[in-house]
Structure formats: C-alpha cells, structure tokens
Amino acid sequence: MLRLARRLLKRGIRSSLLALIHLATLTSPVRYLLDQWLDAILCHSRKVAHEGVDLTFVVPTSFSLARATSFSSKEPETLAWIDGMKPGAVVWDIGANVGLYSCYAAKKHKCRVYAFEPSVFNLELLARNIFVNDLTDLVTIVPIPLSDQLAVNALNMSMTEWGGAMSTFGETYTHDGTPLKKVFEFRTVGCSMDHANIHLGITTPIYIKMDVDGIEHIILRGGPRVLSQVDSVLIEVNEAFPQQAQDSSRYLMEAGLELQAKSHSEMFAGTTVFNQIWCRKRIG
C-alpha cells in the first residue's frame, strides 16, 4: 500500500513539473533560464578517492550520485581486481554504465580501456566522466551492445535514468532470468566479441570485466577467440539463474580459464549474485 502511494505521488509530482515546464517554456527568458539550469545540473560532480586515485564523476541525479558515493563499498572485489592489473594493459569493460571502473583502471594503471555501453541514457555521463578525468586518450567508448553474433535487434530497457541498468539486447529477461519490465526500447546493431576484435579492430584484451544483467553467457558464447587470449575475466553471475551460471562457467573453462574467487559486498548479502574472477590456467 505504501509503495503504491509513493508511486502515485511520484507520478503526480512528475505531471505537475511537466505542466509547469510546458507553461514556462512559452517565454524566451524562461527557456533560457531552463537551459542554464539543465547545463548546471549536467556539470554537477562528486569527487571520489580510492587507493590513492582521485576521480571526479558527474552526478546530475540521485541515481548517479548514489553510484559515486558507493564507489568504494559497492564492489570492493572489482576494485581489488583492478588494483592487480598490469600497467598499460588493454581492458574491455563490457557493460561500462557511466564508466566508474573504466576511469579507475585507466587512471590507476594507465590501462587502455574499451568501454562497451549501448544505453543512450548512460553514454552522455560516460563521455563526460571520461572527459572530466582527462582520460580521453586512454578510454574508448564502444556504443554498441555485444551478443553472440552480428545482428540488428532491440535493446530492451527497464529504466531510462542516467546511470540506470537492467537492459538487455535481443532478450526479454533480466539479471535473474525473470521477465524484464520494459519501459523503453530502440533497435540497434550488435556484434560478438570476436566480431569486435576482428572486424572492428578493437585490440585484444588482457582483462575483461563483464556486467550485463543476464546475458553474460550469450556474450561469452560469441567470444572463443578473444577468451582464449585473456589473462583474467571478472564476471557478474546470478547463481539462481542456472542457464546463465552454467553456460558462463562452461565457456570460460573451454577457453582455458579457471575460477579463482567469487564474492560480493555486504550490500548484496543474502543474494545469489556474485562477481566471479577467472584466471588463465598456468602450466607447471
């Protein structure tokens, strides 16, 4: 009942604001003020420090602010994994969102990062975060979704907020295999990891971070060539989604990788979602 009341209140506030904005934009001076206000919001930022690395993230909304303020606590295992990277290594950040980990890897070790992010809502903040941290020479945005083949399909999205997640390319389920509640979609071109490597000329990675809310196994299926050459993969897996978990393990093992660790922060205590770290098997 309380949740319904909040939803109705949110809709009422949104409708009222839209009506006020519509009335306000009827005059040029107010339109100018609204433009300045929006520009100021998009320039609002939050500084973050972690393990001697200082970063700045653009935070125009409460959602993006939450991502910045929880930088050190949400996925400490991901940050620790990045801390162990080789300086100057090539990293593929698949599901880069607004670029928190892309920027950290680039600034921490001067890694060359390819940030794969198809959401039109996240791309602006991703680009701004790269720019304000002076990382444009190190981080390359790849604004296309990955899958297991070259295809035109729909990117189905469950939210349109800056910094939002829970979207999927060509599928209609979310991170745990349950149906995705779609609020927005657009058709775009996607390709496999091997296509990106061979035909787009994107440099073979040493490290891959993958967090794509449920289609990790599909993307892995399309990358045997790339996976056979990586040293380590950090992948988010939901153990309550058997197809994703089992297929992901199979493709990674077939590529000569073995599971080294899995963990999640206290923020995800009691859930079946883990970041798994896979590393190349060493002979002898």
Backbone hydrogen bonds in HBPLUS format (Angstrom, degrees):
<---DONOR---> <-ACCEPTOR-->    atom                        ^
c    i                          cat <-CA-CA->   ^        H-A-AA   ^      H-
h    n   atom  resd res      DA  || num        DHA   H-A  angle D-A-AA Bond
n    s   type  num  typ     dist DA aas  dist angle  dist       angle   num
A0005-ALA N   A0001-MET O   2.99 MM   4  6.28 155.7  2.05 146.8 153.5     1
A0006-ARG N   A0002-LEU O   2.97 MM   4  6.25 155.5  2.03 149.0 155.2     2
A0007-ARG N   A0003-ARG O   2.98 MM   4  6.21 155.3  2.04 145.8 152.7     3
A0008-LEU N   A0004-LEU O   2.92 MM   4  6.17 160.2  1.96 151.7 156.6     4
A0009-LEU N   A0005-ALA O   2.91 MM   4  6.09 154.4  1.98 145.0 152.5     5
A0010-LYS N   A0006-ARG O   2.86 MM   4  6.04 158.8  1.90 148.5 154.2     6
A0011-ARG N   A0007-ARG O   2.99 MM   4  6.23 158.3  2.03 146.9 152.6     7
A0012-GLY N   A0008-LEU O   2.92 MM   4  6.13 154.9  1.98 144.8 151.9     8
A0013-ILE N   A0009-LEU O   2.92 MM   4  6.17 162.0  1.95 154.7 158.6     9
A0014-ARG N   A0010-LYS O   2.95 MM   4  6.10 161.0  1.98 147.7 153.4    10
A0015-SER N   A0011-ARG O   2.90 MM   4  6.08 161.5  1.94 149.9 154.6    11
A0016-SER N   A0012-GLY O   3.01 MM   4  6.18 158.0  2.06 145.9 152.0    12
A0017-LEU N   A0013-ILE O   2.92 MM   4  6.15 160.1  1.96 151.3 156.5    13
A0018-LEU N   A0014-ARG O   2.94 MM   4  6.15 162.4  1.97 151.9 156.7    14
A0019-ALA N   A0015-SER O   3.03 MM   4  6.20 154.7  2.09 144.4 151.1    15
A0020-LEU N   A0016-SER O   2.96 MM   4  6.23 156.9  2.02 147.7 154.0    16
A0021-ILE N   A0017-LEU O   2.85 MM   4  6.06 161.9  1.88 154.3 159.3    17
A0022-HIS N   A0018-LEU O   2.93 MM   4  6.08 156.6  1.99 144.3 150.9    18
A0023-LEU N   A0019-ALA O   3.04 MM   4  6.31 160.5  2.08 147.8 152.4    19
A0024-ALA N   A0020-LEU O   2.81 MM   4  5.97 157.8  1.85 149.1 156.3    20
A0025-THR N   A0021-ILE O   2.94 MM   4  6.06 153.0  2.01 150.7 155.8    21
A0026-LEU N   A0023-LEU O   3.26 MM   3  5.65 161.6  2.29 110.3 114.3    22
A0027-THR N   A0024-ALA O   3.39 MM   3  6.39 176.2  2.39 125.0 125.6    23
A0031-ARG N   A0027-THR O   3.07 MM   4  6.35 156.4  2.13 151.3 158.8    24
A0032-TYR N   A0028-SER O   2.96 MM   4  6.21 155.8  2.02 153.9 160.0    25
A0033-LEU N   A0029-PRO O   3.05 MM   4  6.36 155.5  2.12 143.9 150.1    26
A0034-LEU N   A0030-VAL O   2.88 MM   4  6.15 157.5  1.93 152.5 158.5    27
A0035-ASP N   A0031-ARG O   2.94 MM   4  6.20 151.8  2.02 146.8 154.5    28
A0036-GLN N   A0032-TYR O   3.00 MM   4  6.33 156.1  2.06 149.0 155.1    29
A0037-TRP N   A0033-LEU O   2.89 MM   4  6.10 151.9  1.97 146.1 154.4    30
A0038-LEU N   A0034-LEU O   2.92 MM   4  6.12 160.4  1.96 149.5 153.8    31
A0039-ASP N   A0035-ASP O   2.99 MM   4  6.19 158.4  2.04 146.2 152.3    32
A0040-ALA N   A0036-GLN O   2.94 MM   4  6.12 152.3  2.01 142.7 150.2    33
A0041-ILE N   A0037-TRP O   2.98 MM   4  6.26 153.0  2.06 146.4 153.6    34
A0042-LEU N   A0038-LEU O   3.04 MM   4  6.31 157.6  2.09 149.0 154.4    35
A0043-CYS N   A0040-ALA O   3.14 MM   3  5.11 145.2  2.27  96.6 107.0    36
A0044-HIS N   A0041-ILE O   3.16 MM   3  5.23 155.3  2.22 102.3 109.9    37
A0059-VAL N   A0044-HIS O   2.79 MM  15  5.71 162.7  1.82 139.8 145.9    38
A0046-ARG N   A0057-PHE O   2.83 MM  11  5.39 150.9  1.92 148.2 157.3    39
A0057-PHE N   A0046-ARG O   2.94 MM  11  5.39 168.7  1.95 149.2 152.0    40
A0048-VAL N   A0055-LEU O   2.79 MM   7  5.13 165.5  1.81 148.5 150.9    41
A0055-LEU N   A0048-VAL O   2.76 MM   7  5.13 169.1  1.77 162.7 165.6    42
A0050-HIS N   A0053-VAL O   2.91 MM   3  5.22 156.5  1.97 142.8 150.3    43
A0053-VAL N   A0050-HIS O   2.90 MM   3  5.22 158.2  1.95 115.0 122.4    44
A0065-LEU N   A0061-THR O   2.91 MM   4  6.10 151.6  1.99 146.9 156.0    45
A0066-ALA N   A0062-SER O   2.91 MM   4  6.04 151.2  2.00 140.8 147.6    46
A0067-ARG N   A0063-PHE O   3.25 MM   4  6.60 148.8  2.35 141.6 149.2    47
A0068-ALA N   A0064-SER O   3.21 MM   4  6.51 153.1  2.29 142.8 149.2    48
A0069-THR N   A0065-LEU O   2.88 MM   4  6.15 169.0  1.89 160.4 163.0    49
A0070-SER N   A0066-ALA O   3.05 MM   4  6.01 142.0  2.20 141.9 150.2    50
A0071-PHE N   A0068-ALA O   3.18 MM   3  5.15 159.5  2.22 110.3 111.3    51
A0073-SER N   A0070-SER O   3.11 MM   3  5.24 131.4  2.36 101.6 115.2    52
A0074-LYS N   A0070-SER O   2.87 MM   4  5.46 159.2  1.91 162.7 159.1    53
A0078-THR N   A0075-GLU O   3.02 MM   3  5.38 132.1  2.26 106.7 118.8    54
A0079-LEU N   A0075-GLU O   3.30 MM   4  6.72 158.4  2.35 152.4 157.8    55
A0080-ALA N   A0076-PRO O   2.90 MM   4  6.09 156.6  1.95 146.4 153.1    56
A0081-TRP N   A0077-GLU O   3.02 MM   4  6.11 150.4  2.11 136.2 144.0    57
A0082-ILE N   A0078-THR O   2.96 MM   4  6.25 156.2  2.02 147.4 153.7    58
A0083-ASP N   A0079-LEU O   2.85 MM   4  6.11 150.1  1.94 145.2 154.2    59
A0084-GLY N   A0081-TRP O   3.17 MM   3  5.38 138.8  2.35  99.9 110.7    60
A0085-MET N   A0082-ILE O   3.02 MM   3  5.33 167.9  2.03 118.6 120.1    61
A0089-ALA N   A0086-LYS O   3.17 MM   3  5.58 152.1  2.25 140.3 137.1    62
A0088-GLY N   A0109-HIS O   2.92 MM  21  6.08 153.6  1.99 147.0 155.4    63
A0112-ARG N   A0089-ALA O   2.86 MM  23  6.14 149.7  1.95 142.7 152.7    64
A0206-ILE N   A0090-VAL O   2.87 MM 116  5.52 169.2  1.88 143.5 145.4    65
A0207-TYR N   A0090-VAL O   3.27 MM 117  6.62 161.3  2.30 156.8 160.8    66
A0091-VAL N   A0112-ARG O   2.90 MM  21  6.13 161.1  1.94 146.0 150.0    67
A0114-TYR N   A0091-VAL O   2.82 MM  23  6.24 158.6  1.87 163.4 170.8    68
A0092-TRP N   A0207-TYR O   2.97 MM 115  6.41 159.3  2.01 151.2 156.8    69
A0209-LYS N   A0092-TRP O   2.86 MM 117  6.24 165.9  1.88 163.9 168.2    70
A0093-ASP N   A0114-TYR O   2.90 MM  21  6.05 163.8  1.92 149.0 154.5    71
A0116-PHE N   A0093-ASP O   2.90 MM  23  5.96 150.0  1.99 141.2 151.1    72
A0094-ILE N   A0209-LYS O   2.72 MM 115  5.91 154.4  1.78 176.9 171.5    73
A0211-ASP N   A0094-ILE O   2.96 MM 117  6.35 163.5  1.99 170.1 175.2    74
A0095-GLY N   A0116-PHE O   2.96 MM  21  5.66 156.4  2.01 144.1 151.8    75
A0096-ALA N   A0116-PHE O   2.98 MM  20  5.70 166.8  1.99 143.5 147.9    76
A0099-GLY N   A0096-ALA O   2.93 MM   3  5.18 161.8  1.96 135.6 136.5    77
A0103-CYS N   A0099-GLY O   2.93 MM   4  5.87 167.9  1.95 149.2 152.1    78
A0104-TYR N   A0100-LEU O   3.13 MM   4  6.31 151.4  2.22 136.5 144.8    79
A0105-ALA N   A0101-TYR O   2.99 MM   4  6.07 168.9  2.00 147.8 150.3    80
A0106-ALA N   A0102-SER O   3.07 MM   4  6.21 159.4  2.11 147.0 153.1    81
A0107-LYS N   A0103-CYS O   2.91 MM   4  6.01 160.4  1.95 148.3 153.7    82
A0108-LYS N   A0104-TYR O   2.77 MM   4  5.71 156.6  1.82 150.4 157.5    83
A0109-HIS N   A0105-ALA O   3.14 MM   4  5.93 167.9  2.16 140.1 143.9    84
A0110-LYS N   A0106-ALA O   2.78 MM   4  4.45 122.8  2.11 122.5 130.9    85
A0113-VAL N   A0138-LEU O   2.90 MM  25  6.19 144.5  2.03 146.9 158.2    86
A0140-THR N   A0113-VAL O   2.82 MM  27  6.20 166.1  1.83 164.7 167.2    87
A0115-ALA N   A0140-THR O   2.78 MM  25  5.99 156.1  1.83 153.5 161.7    88
A0142-VAL N   A0115-ALA O   2.85 MM  27  5.73 172.3  1.85 140.0 138.4    89
A0117-GLU N   A0142-VAL O   3.09 MM  25  6.32 154.3  2.16 140.6 147.6    90
A0122-ASN N   A0119-SER O   3.19 MM   3  5.30 130.6  2.45  98.5 110.6    91
A0123-LEU N   A0119-SER O   3.07 MM   4  6.17 145.5  2.19 151.6 160.7    92
A0126-LEU N   A0122-ASN O   2.90 MM   4  6.07 159.5  1.94 157.9 164.8    93
A0127-ALA N   A0123-LEU O   2.90 MM   4  6.06 165.2  1.92 150.8 153.8    94
A0128-ARG N   A0124-GLU O   2.93 MM   4  6.16 160.4  1.97 148.9 154.9    95
A0129-ASN N   A0125-LEU O   2.80 MM   4  5.92 160.1  1.84 150.4 155.5    96
A0130-ILE N   A0126-LEU O   3.07 MM   4  6.29 156.3  2.13 148.0 154.1    97
A0131-PHE N   A0127-ALA O   3.01 MM   4  6.20 158.3  2.06 146.4 152.6    98
A0132-VAL N   A0128-ARG O   2.84 MM   4  6.05 173.8  1.85 161.2 161.6    99
A0133-ASN N   A0129-ASN O   3.31 MM   4  6.22 138.4  2.50 134.4 143.2   100
A0135-LEU N   A0130-ILE O   2.98 MM   5  5.22 166.3  2.00 160.0 160.0   101
A0134-ASP N   A0131-PHE O   2.92 MM   3  5.08 161.7  1.95 112.7 116.4   102
A0138-LEU N   A0135-LEU O   2.95 MM   3  5.30 151.2  2.03 110.5 119.7   103
A0139-VAL N   A0135-LEU O   2.93 MM   4  5.99 157.2  1.98 170.7 176.6   104
A0191-CYS N   A0145-PRO O   3.25 MM  46  6.82 151.4  2.33 150.9 155.8   105
A0147-SER N   A0191-CYS O   2.77 MM  44  5.52 147.0  1.88 130.8 137.1   106
A0151-ALA N   A0190-GLY O   3.00 MM  39  5.42 162.4  2.03 140.6 143.9   107
A0190-GLY N   A0151-ALA O   2.78 MM  39  5.42 171.8  1.78 170.4 173.3   108
A0153-ASN N   A0188-THR O   3.03 MM  35  5.81 157.5  2.08 167.4 169.5   109
A0188-THR N   A0153-ASN O   2.90 MM  35  5.81 161.6  1.93 167.9 168.0   110
A0170-GLY N   A0154-ALA O   2.86 MM  16  5.36 166.3  1.88 169.4 165.6   111
A0155-LEU N   A0186-PHE O   2.83 MM  31  5.59 167.8  1.84 159.4 160.5   112
A0156-ASN N   A0168-THR O   2.89 MM  12  5.34 159.1  1.93 159.8 153.0   113
A0168-THR N   A0156-ASN O   2.85 MM  12  5.34 155.0  1.92 149.4 157.7   114
A0157-MET N   A0184-PHE O   2.87 MM  27  5.19 161.9  1.91 171.4 165.3   115
A0183-VAL N   A0157-MET O   2.79 MM  26  6.04 168.1  1.81 160.8 162.4   116
A0184-PHE N   A0157-MET O   3.30 MM  27  5.19 147.0  2.42 144.4 142.1   117
A0158-SER N   A0166-MET O   3.29 MM   8  5.87 142.0  2.45 136.2 146.8   118
A0164-GLY N   A0161-GLU O   2.97 MM   3  5.08 149.6  2.06 133.3 129.1   119
A0180-LEU N   A0172-THR O   2.86 MM   8  5.51 172.5  1.87 135.7 134.7   120
A0174-THR N   A0178-THR O   2.86 MM   4  5.75 155.0  1.92 163.3 170.0   121
A0177-GLY N   A0174-THR O   3.02 MM   3  5.39 169.1  2.03 121.9 123.9   122
A0196-ALA N   A0192-SER O   2.98 MM   4  6.25 162.3  2.01 150.7 155.0   123
A0197-ASN N   A0193-MET O   2.97 MM   4  6.19 153.2  2.04 148.3 155.6   124
A0194-ASP N   A0222-GLY O   3.23 MM  28  6.43 169.7  2.24 150.5 149.5   125
A0198-ILE N   A0194-ASP O   2.86 MM   4  5.96 168.8  1.87 152.3 155.4   126
A0199-HIS N   A0195-HIS O   2.76 MM   4  5.32 144.2  1.89 139.7 151.3   127
A0200-LEU N   A0195-HIS O   3.33 MM   5  6.82 141.3  2.49 147.3 153.0   128
A0202-ILE N   A0196-ALA O   3.15 MM   6  5.89 167.0  2.16 150.5 146.8   129
A0231-ASP N   A0206-ILE O   2.81 MM  25  5.31 159.1  1.86 135.4 142.0   130
A0232-SER N   A0206-ILE O   3.32 MM  26  6.81 156.4  2.38 157.6 163.4   131
A0208-ILE N   A0232-SER O   3.13 MM  24  6.63 148.0  2.24 146.8 156.3   132
A0234-LEU N   A0208-ILE O   2.85 MM  26  6.29 161.7  1.88 162.1 168.4   133
A0210-MET N   A0234-LEU O   2.83 MM  24  6.25 158.7  1.87 162.7 169.0   134
A0236-GLU N   A0210-MET O   3.05 MM  26  6.51 155.1  2.11 166.6 174.5   135
A0218-ILE N   A0215-ILE O   3.09 MM   3  5.25 123.7  2.43 100.5 114.7   136
A0219-ILE N   A0215-ILE O   3.12 MM   4  6.48 160.8  2.15 157.9 162.6   137
A0220-LEU N   A0216-GLU O   2.94 MM   4  6.20 160.9  1.97 154.4 160.1   138
A0221-ARG N   A0217-HIS O   3.04 MM   4  6.16 148.6  2.14 137.9 145.8   139
A0222-GLY N   A0219-ILE O   3.06 MM   3  5.32 137.3  2.25 102.3 113.9   140
A0223-GLY N   A0220-LEU O   3.03 MM   3  5.26 159.8  2.07 118.0 117.6   141
A0227-LEU N   A0223-GLY O   2.87 MM   4  5.90 171.0  1.88 161.7 164.8   142
A0228-SER N   A0224-PRO O   3.07 MM   4  6.03 141.2  2.23 136.4 144.9   143
A0229-GLN N   A0226-VAL O   3.03 MM   3  5.56 161.4  2.07 115.4 121.4   144
A0280-ARG N   A0231-ASP O   2.85 MM  49  5.11 142.4  1.99 153.2 150.3   145
A0233-VAL N   A0278-TRP O   2.83 MM  45  5.09 155.1  1.89 142.2 149.6   146
A0278-TRP N   A0233-VAL O   2.80 MM  45  5.09 170.9  1.81 157.2 160.3   147
A0235-ILE N   A0276-GLN O   2.92 MM  41  5.31 156.6  1.97 149.6 156.5   148
A0276-GLN N   A0235-ILE O   2.82 MM  41  5.31 170.3  1.82 156.8 153.5   149
A0237-VAL N   A0274-PHE O   2.86 MM  37  5.51 167.0  1.87 165.9 169.1   150
A0274-PHE N   A0237-VAL O   2.91 MM  37  5.51 167.3  1.93 158.0 160.3   151
A0241-PHE N   A0238-ASN O   2.95 MM   3  5.52 160.9  1.99 121.7 124.7   152
A0239-GLU N   A0272-THR O   2.88 MM  33  5.34 158.7  1.93 155.3 148.5   153
A0245-ALA N   A0241-PHE O   3.01 MM   4  6.17 171.6  2.02 161.0 163.8   154
A0246-GLN N   A0242-PRO O   2.79 MM   4  5.71 171.1  1.79 156.9 159.9   155
A0247-ASP N   A0243-GLN O   3.03 MM   4  5.77 158.1  2.08 139.3 146.2   156
A0248-SER N   A0244-GLN O   3.01 MM   4  5.85 154.7  2.07 139.5 147.4   157
A0249-SER N   A0245-ALA O   3.16 MM   4  6.30 162.8  2.19 143.8 148.2   158
A0250-ARG N   A0246-GLN O   3.03 MM   4  6.26 158.6  2.08 147.5 153.7   159
A0251-TYR N   A0247-ASP O   3.00 MM   4  6.24 167.8  2.01 158.3 159.5   160
A0252-LEU N   A0248-SER O   3.08 MM   4  6.21 159.4  2.12 151.2 157.1   161
A0253-MET N   A0249-SER O   2.92 MM   4  6.06 159.5  1.96 151.0 156.6   162
A0254-GLU N   A0250-ARG O   2.92 MM   4  6.07 157.5  1.97 149.6 156.2   163
A0255-ALA N   A0251-TYR O   3.21 MM   4  6.33 130.8  2.46 131.5 142.8   164
A0255-ALA N   A0252-LEU O   3.20 MM   3  5.14 133.8  2.42  92.5 105.0   165
A0257-LEU N   A0252-LEU O   3.09 MM   5  5.52 155.8  2.15 150.3 149.4   166
A0256-GLY N   A0253-MET O   2.94 MM   3  5.16 161.3  1.98 111.0 115.3   167
A0281-LYS N   A0256-GLY O   3.14 MM  25  6.14 168.7  2.15 166.9 163.4   168
A0258-GLU N   A0279-CYS O   2.85 MM  21  5.50 156.3  1.90 148.5 154.1   169
A0279-CYS N   A0258-GLU O   2.95 MM  21  5.50 160.1  1.99 151.2 150.7   170
A0260-GLN N   A0277-ILE O   2.77 MM  17  5.62 170.5  1.78 164.0 167.0   171
A0261-ALA N   A0277-ILE O   3.40 MM  16  5.26 152.9  2.48 136.6 140.3   172
A0277-ILE N   A0261-ALA O   2.80 MM  16  5.26 165.9  1.82 157.0 156.6   173
A0263-SER N   A0275-ASN O   3.15 MM  12  5.59 152.1  2.23 137.7 144.3   174
A0275-ASN N   A0263-SER O   2.97 MM  12  5.59 174.7  1.97 158.2 156.9   175
A0268-PHE N   A0265-SER O   2.96 MM   3  5.63 157.0  2.01 117.0 123.1   176
A0269-ALA N   A0266-GLU O   3.10 MM   3  4.86 168.1  2.11 106.6 107.1   177
A0271-THR N   A0268-PHE O   3.05 MM   3  5.62 153.3  2.13 141.0 140.5   178
